[in-house]
Amino acid sequence: MSKIINFKNIASLRKKFKQKKIVMCHGVFDLLHLGHIIHFEEAKKMGDILIVSVTSDKFVNKGYGRPYFNISDRMKSLCALNFIDYVIESDYPTAELNLKKIKPDIYCKGSEYSKSEKDISKNILKEKKFVKKINAQIRYTSGKIFSSSKLINSFSQNFNDEQKSFLKKIKKKYSFSDIEIYLKKISNLKINVLGEIITDKYTYCEPIGTSGKDPFLVFERKKDKQFQGGSLAIAKNLANFSKKINLISYYPKKKINLRIKGINFDIVKSNKINEIVKNRFVDINTNSKLFGIYSLDSHKINNTFENKIISKLKSTKKNNFYIISDYGHGLITKKISDFISKKKYNYTLNAQINSSNRGFHGLFKYKYPEAVIVNTSELQYEFKDKTSSLESLILKLKKKIFPNNIVVTRGSKGAIAYSNKDGFSYCPAFHQKIVDKVGAGDSLLAVFSLFKFVNAPNDLALFVSSISAGYQVSVVNNESFLDKTNLLKHLQHLLK
């Protein structure tokens, strides 16, 4: 494996081959195929020394189960090709770091990169700029293009039969460009979010034994982490898709002003309002949640406060797209929900039932939403019915609050959507690993709402929002939020 060069020694290659013309290629090269071989052959003919830079595992953003082969295996495969002289790892989102170290005479890419606008990540634009900076040339090979993603998707073990069947149907009905068209329309929407702002706190601890005097477990506190949750998490998920996000909520006056790029905070502040903090204690070794201590706002909202929220709703009516997430902590009173329902706002709804509001909260105070998103247990709770099929409960809910669309999430079983136009649509869950379920529902609500606001069909809206939720369960709480570019790349590779 003498062809593999350590990053620390990369600069020495340029010194070693001062009189030689160095050509550099860069990519993931996950499944080595004929297209790659033709590409490398052409690249080698452009100069004397061919160096191939390979994206490290953590920067491969091509969907589930990618990379199929790890960095070590991918580099070893490339070393087996005689016309490749050296192989180096690229531990960076683009090729810029290796271009800086190697300073090749020619940076060689496949013909598909000759049209920069087709590269979703826009990394090729950054690389082109950097190639110019180091006085190198960028050239493109002309060989036949093959797709590693398409080949891997065809035999991948990452999807079960239900997922493969669903993807096959989606591919027949829609292309990746269809999704791009919807997202372009979404980018021009003005979205209002209404709901409580919640601070999620994780206290990581480790069990050290039982108390010497009383029969209870003792834990050692290790560290605390805070996350932005509730309606603020929804707004942050939306901010990467639409240019204008307006968050209507309440917040304690004593707290610092909220400032986040892309979000307008239309907040009612008061000294009488308490911050909503949900503190979960987590085993640091297993990431299992042990118990929670919640600080909730128990103050009853008065008429003055209600009127302020209604006034904000009136002033934003011209931007008639609303996502309402009613966490049941007091912000949205019956008077406010009646106002929204009677004025027939164009809104999507999630009214969460949780440990602190069970028996006092539900969907039935709302009418005429564009879409309502609930989980299975919430729907069963609303009708006090655990035995009927979800389909029959969905139809009952349709007659009760008259939504245009209903989505019921089913955990690892995926989700069901219903509308009079599309009937029932079934989408399996898409996730590689579950790190934390907190935040998944908020991301699904956000993305499904956006697609319905631009009249996307239910199966496509459910597919894209399920992929989004699948990403969110792979991170701790809302440690990071949805990224439009990463989502697009993920979808592009899935639909090949």
C-alpha positions in Angstrom: 0.0 0.0 0.0 2.9 2.4 -0.7 0.7 4.4 -2.9 -1.3 5.7 0.1 0.3 9.0 1.3 -0.3 10.4 4.7 -1.7 14.0 4.8 1.5 15.2 6.6 3.6 14.1 3.6 1.4 15.4 0.8 3.4 18.6 0.3 6.5 16.6 -0.3 5.0 15.1 -3.5 5.0 18.6 -5.1 8.7 19.0 -4.2 9.5 15.5 -5.4 7.9 16.0 -8.8 8.9 19.6 -9.6 9.5 18.9 -13.2 6.4 16.7 -13.7 2.9 17.6 -14.5 0.6 16.5 -11.6 -3.1 15.7 -12.2 -5.4 15.4 -9.3 -8.8 13.7 -9.2 -11.2 13.8 -6.2 -14.4 12.0 -5.1 -16.0 9.3 -3.0 -15.4 6.4 -5.3 -17.6 4.2 -3.2 -18.2 1.4 -5.7 -15.4 1.2 -8.2 -16.8 0.7 -11.7 -16.0 1.1 -15.4 -16.9 4.8 -15.4 -14.3 5.5 -12.7 -11.7 3.5 -14.6 -12.3 5.4 -17.9 -12.2 8.7 -15.9 -8.8 7.8 -14.3 -7.3 6.6 -17.7 -8.2 9.9 -19.3 -6.9 11.9 -16.4 -3.5 10.1 -16.4 -3.1 11.0 -20.1 -3.4 14.7 -19.2 -0.1 14.6 -17.2 2.7 12.5 -15.7 1.6 11.8 -12.1 -2.0 11.0 -11.1 -3.0 11.6 -7.5 -6.5 10.6 -6.4 -8.0 12.3 -3.4 -10.8 10.3 -1.6 -13.5 11.8 0.7 -13.4 10.5 4.2 -16.4 8.6 5.6 -17.8 11.5 7.7 -18.1 13.8 4.7 -19.9 11.4 2.4 -23.4 12.7 2.2 -25.2 10.3 -0.1 -28.0 8.9 2.0 -28.5 5.7 4.0 -25.7 3.2 4.3 -23.2 5.4 2.5 -20.4 5.1 2.1 -21.0 1.4 1.3 -17.2 0.8 1.7 -15.2 2.6 4.3 -12.3 4.9 3.5 -9.6 2.2 4.0 -11.3 -0.2 1.5 -12.0 2.5 -1.0 -8.4 3.7 -1.0 -7.1 0.1 -1.2 -9.3 -0.5 -4.3 -7.9 2.6 -6.0 -4.3 1.5 -5.3 -4.9 -1.6 -7.4 -5.2 0.5 -10.6 -1.8 0.7 -12.3 -2.4 4.2 -13.8 -3.0 5.8 -10.3 0.3 6.8 -8.8 -0.8 8.0 -5.3 -4.0 7.9 -3.2 -4.7 10.4 -0.3 -7.6 10.9 2.1 -9.5 14.1 2.0 -10.7 14.9 5.6 -12.6 18.0 4.5 -16.0 18.7 2.9 -14.4 19.7 -0.4 -11.1 19.0 -2.2 -9.7 22.5 -1.3 -7.4 21.3 1.5 -5.7 18.7 -0.7 -5.5 21.1 -3.6 -3.7 23.6 -1.4 -1.2 21.0 -0.3 -0.6 19.3 -3.6 -0.9 22.3 -5.9 -1.5 20.1 -9.0 -1.1 21.4 -12.5 -4.5 20.0 -13.5 -7.6 19.3 -11.4 -9.7 16.7 -13.2 -13.4 16.1 -12.8 -16.0 14.0 -14.6 -18.1 15.6 -17.4 -21.2 15.8 -15.1 -19.4 18.6 -13.2 -18.9 20.8 -16.2 -22.3 22.4 -15.5 -21.7 23.8 -12.0 -25.4 24.6 -11.5 -26.2 20.9 -11.4 -24.0 20.4 -8.3 -26.5 20.7 -5.4 -23.7 21.2 -2.8 -22.0 24.0 -4.9 -18.7 22.5 -3.8 -17.5 22.5 -7.4 -17.8 26.3 -7.5 -15.6 26.5 -4.4 -13.1 24.1 -5.9 -13.1 26.0 -9.3 -12.3 29.2 -7.4 -9.5 27.6 -5.5 -8.0 26.0 -8.6 -7.8 29.5 -10.2 -6.1 30.8 -7.0 -3.3 28.2 -7.2 -2.8 28.9 -11.0 -3.9 25.4 -12.0 -6.3 24.2 -14.7 -9.6 22.5 -14.3 -10.4 19.9 -17.0 -13.2 17.4 -17.5 -13.1 13.8 -18.8 -15.5 12.8 -21.5 -16.1 9.1 -20.8 -19.4 7.4 -20.2 -21.1 8.3 -16.9 -22.1 5.6 -14.5 -23.8 6.1 -11.1 -22.4 4.4 -8.0 -25.6 5.4 -6.2 -27.8 3.7 -8.8 -25.7 0.5 -8.6 -25.7 0.5 -4.8 -29.4 1.2 -4.6 -30.1 -1.8 -6.9 -28.5 -4.4 -4.6 -28.3 -2.5 -1.3 -29.1 -4.4 1.9 -29.9 -1.1 3.6 -33.6 -1.1 2.7 -36.2 -3.7 3.6 -38.7 -5.0 1.1 -41.3 -2.4 2.2 -38.9 0.4 1.7 -37.7 -0.9 -1.7 -41.3 -1.3 -2.9 -42.2 2.3 -1.8 -39.1 3.8 -3.4 -39.8 1.9 -6.7 -43.3 3.5 -6.8 -42.0 7.0 -5.9 -39.4 6.7 -8.7 -42.0 5.8 -11.3 -44.2 8.8 -10.4 -41.7 11.5 -9.6 -38.2 12.6 -10.6 -35.7 14.5 -8.5 -36.4 17.6 -10.6 -40.1 17.5 -9.4 -38.8 17.8 -5.8 -36.6 20.7 -6.8 -39.5 22.5 -8.4 -41.6 22.2 -5.2 -38.7 23.4 -3.1 -38.2 26.4 -5.3 -41.8 27.4 -4.8 -41.4 26.8 -1.0 -38.4 29.2 -0.9 -40.7 32.1 -1.7 -43.3 31.4 0.9 -43.8 33.5 4.1 -44.4 31.0 6.9 -45.8 31.8 10.4 -45.2 29.5 13.3 -47.4 29.6 16.4 -46.5 27.6 19.5 -44.7 27.5 22.8 -40.9 28.0 22.9 -39.4 25.2 24.9 -35.9 24.8 26.3 -34.8 21.1 26.4 -32.0 20.4 28.9 -30.2 17.0 29.1 -28.4 16.3 32.3 -25.9 13.5 31.7 -25.2 11.4 34.7 -23.7 8.0 35.8 -25.1 5.6 38.4 -22.7 5.1 41.3 -24.9 2.9 43.6 -27.6 3.0 46.2 -27.8 5.4 49.1 -26.3 4.0 52.4 -29.3 5.2 54.4 -32.4 5.1 52.2 -33.3 2.8 49.3 -32.8 5.0 46.3 -30.3 5.1 43.4 -27.5 7.7 43.4 -26.1 9.3 40.2 -23.1 11.4 39.6 -23.7 14.5 37.5 -21.3 14.6 34.5 -22.5 17.4 32.2 -25.4 19.5 31.0 -26.5 20.3 27.4 -29.2 22.7 26.3 -31.2 22.6 23.1 -33.7 24.9 21.4 -37.1 23.1 21.2 -40.8 23.6 20.7 -41.9 26.1 18.1 -38.3 27.5 17.9 -37.1 24.1 16.7 -39.8 24.1 14.0 -38.8 27.6 12.9 -35.1 26.7 12.7 -36.0 23.6 10.6 -38.0 25.9 8.3 -35.4 28.6 8.0 -33.2 26.7 5.5 -36.2 26.2 3.2 -38.0 29.5 3.2 -36.6 33.0 3.3 -39.2 34.5 5.6 -40.1 32.7 8.9 -42.2 34.5 11.5 -42.4 33.0 15.0 -45.4 34.0 17.1 -45.0 33.0 20.7 -44.5 34.2 24.3 -41.3 34.5 26.3 -40.3 35.8 29.7 -39.4 39.5 29.7 -36.3 38.9 31.8 -34.7 36.6 29.2 -32.3 37.9 26.6 -33.6 38.9 23.2 -33.8 36.0 20.7 -31.9 36.7 17.5 -31.5 34.0 14.8 -30.8 34.6 11.2 -33.8 34.0 9.0 -36.4 34.1 11.8 -38.4 37.1 12.8 -39.4 36.9 16.5 -43.0 38.2 16.9 -43.0 37.6 20.6 -45.3 38.7 23.5 -43.1 39.3 26.5 -44.2 39.5 30.1 -42.7 39.3 33.6 -45.5 36.9 34.5 -44.4 34.3 31.9 -42.1 31.6 33.0 -39.6 29.8 30.7 -40.7 26.3 29.8 -37.7 24.0 30.6 -37.9 20.2 30.1 -34.9 18.7 31.9 -34.3 15.1 31.1 -31.7 13.1 33.1 -29.8 10.7 30.8 -27.4 7.8 31.5 -24.1 8.9 29.9 -23.1 5.4 29.1 -26.3 4.2 27.3 -27.9 7.5 26.3 -31.1 6.1 28.0 -33.4 8.7 29.5 -33.9 8.0 33.2 -36.5 10.6 34.3 -37.5 14.2 33.7 -38.1 17.3 35.8 -40.2 19.9 34.0 -40.5 23.6 34.8 -43.8 24.7 33.2 -45.7 27.9 32.9 -48.8 27.4 35.1 -50.1 31.0 34.7 -53.6 31.3 33.2 -53.5 33.5 30.1 -55.6 36.6 30.5 -57.8 38.5 27.9 -55.1 41.1 27.3 -52.6 38.4 26.4 -55.1 36.6 24.2 -55.9 39.8 22.3 -52.2 40.5 21.7 -51.8 37.0 20.1 -54.9 37.5 18.0 -53.7 40.9 16.9 -50.5 39.3 15.7 -52.5 36.7 13.8 -54.6 39.4 12.2 -51.5 41.4 11.1 -49.9 38.3 9.5 -53.1 37.1 7.7 -51.9 38.3 4.3 -49.0 35.8 4.6 -51.6 33.1 5.1 -49.5 30.1 5.8 -49.3 28.9 9.4 -47.8 26.0 11.2 -49.4 25.5 14.7 -47.7 23.3 17.2 -49.8 23.4 20.4 -47.8 21.7 23.1 -50.6 22.2 25.6 -48.7 24.5 28.0 -51.2 27.4 27.8 -50.2 29.7 24.9 -53.1 28.7 22.6 -56.3 29.2 24.5 -59.8 28.2 23.3 -60.4 31.8 22.3 -57.3 31.8 20.1 -58.0 28.4 18.5 -61.7 29.4 17.8 -60.4 32.6 16.1 -58.0 30.5 13.9 -60.8 28.0 13.0 -63.6 30.5 12.3 -61.4 32.8 10.2 -60.3 29.6 8.3 -56.6 30.3 8.4 -54.5 28.2 6.0 -52.8 26.2 8.8 -51.3 22.8 9.6 -51.6 21.5 13.1 -50.0 19.3 15.7 -51.5 19.3 19.2 -49.3 17.2 21.3 -50.5 15.2 24.2 -47.8 14.8 26.9 -47.3 13.9 30.5 -48.3 17.3 31.8 -51.5 17.9 29.7 -53.1 14.5 29.3 -56.8 14.7 29.9 -56.8 18.5 29.4 -55.6 18.9 25.8 -56.5 17.7 22.3 -57.2 18.3 18.7 -61.0 18.9 18.9 -60.7 22.6 19.8 -59.5 23.2 16.2 -61.5 23.1 12.9 -60.6 23.2 9.2 -56.8 22.8 9.2 -55.0 22.2 5.9 -53.3 19.2 7.5 -53.2 17.7 11.0 -50.2 15.5 12.1 -50.6 13.2 15.1 -49.0 10.0 16.3 -50.9 6.8 16.7 -51.3 7.0 20.5 -52.6 10.6 20.2 -55.2 9.6 17.7 -56.3 6.6 19.8 -56.5 8.8 22.9 -58.7 11.4 21.2 -61.3 8.7 20.4 -60.6 6.5 23.5 -60.2 3.7 21.1 -57.3 1.2 20.9 -58.9 -1.5 18.9 -60.2 0.1 15.7 -58.0 0.3 12.7 -56.0 3.6 12.1 -57.8 4.0 8.8 -61.2 4.1 10.5 -60.0 6.5 13.2 -58.6 8.8 10.5 -62.0 8.9 8.8 -63.6 9.7 12.1 -61.2 12.5 12.7 -61.9 13.8 9.2 -65.6 14.2 10.1 -64.8 15.7 13.5 -62.5 18.6 12.6 -62.7 18.7 8.8 -59.0 18.7 7.8 -58.0 18.5 4.2 -55.1 16.1 5.0 -54.4 13.8 7.9 -51.0 12.3 8.8 -50.6 9.6 11.5 -47.1 8.6 12.4 -46.5 5.0 13.5 -42.9 5.1 14.9 -40.8 2.3 13.2 -43.7 1.4 11.0 -43.7 4.8 9.2 -46.7 7.0 8.5 -50.1 7.1 6.9 -51.5 10.1 5.1 -55.1 10.6 4.0 -57.0 13.2 1.8 -60.1 13.0 -0.2 -58.1 13.6 -3.3 -55.2 11.1 -2.8 -56.9 8.5 -0.5 -54.6 6.6 1.8 -50.8 6.9 1.3 -48.5 4.6 3.2 -44.8 5.5 3.8 -42.3 3.3 5.6 -39.9 4.8 8.2 -36.5 5.8 6.8 -33.8 5.9 9.4 -30.4 4.2 9.8 -30.1 4.4 13.5 -32.2 6.0 16.3 -30.2 8.2 18.6 -33.0 10.3 20.0 -36.7 10.5 19.0 -37.1 14.1 20.3 -37.4 16.5 17.4 -38.4 14.0 14.7 -42.1 14.9 14.9 -41.3 18.6 14.7 -39.2 18.1 11.5 -41.9 15.9 9.9 -44.5 18.5 10.7 -42.4 21.3 9.2 -41.5 19.6 5.9 -44.9 18.0 5.3 -46.5 21.4 5.9 -44.2 23.2 3.4 -45.0 20.6 0.7 -48.8 20.9 1.3 -48.6 24.7 1.1 -47.4 24.3 -2.5 -50.0 21.6 -3.3 -47.6 18.7 -3.5 -49.3 15.2 -3.6 -49.5 13.4 -0.2 -47.2 10.5 -1.1 -44.4 12.8 -2.2 -44.9 15.2 0.8 -44.9 12.2 3.1 -41.7 10.7 1.5 -39.7 13.9 1.8 -40.9 14.6 5.4 -40.2 11.0 6.5 -36.6 11.3 5.2 -36.3 14.5 7.2 -37.6 12.8 10.3 -35.2 10.0 9.7 -32.3 12.4 9.8 -33.6 14.1 13.0 -33.7 10.8 15.0 -30.0 10.3 14.1 -28.9 13.3 16.3 -29.3 14.1 20.0 -32.5 16.2 20.5 -32.2 19.3 18.3 -28.4 19.3 18.3 -28.6 20.2 14.6 -31.4 21.2 12.3 -32.5 20.2 8.8 -30.2 21.4 6.1 -31.8 21.8 2.6 -28.6 21.0 0.7 -27.9 17.8 2.6 -31.6 16.8 2.2 -31.5 17.4 -1.5 -28.3 15.4 -1.9 -29.8 12.5 0.1 -32.9 12.5 -2.0 -31.0 12.8 -5.3 -29.0 9.6 -4.5 -32.1 7.8 -3.3 -34.0 8.5 -6.5 -31.2 7.3 -8.8 
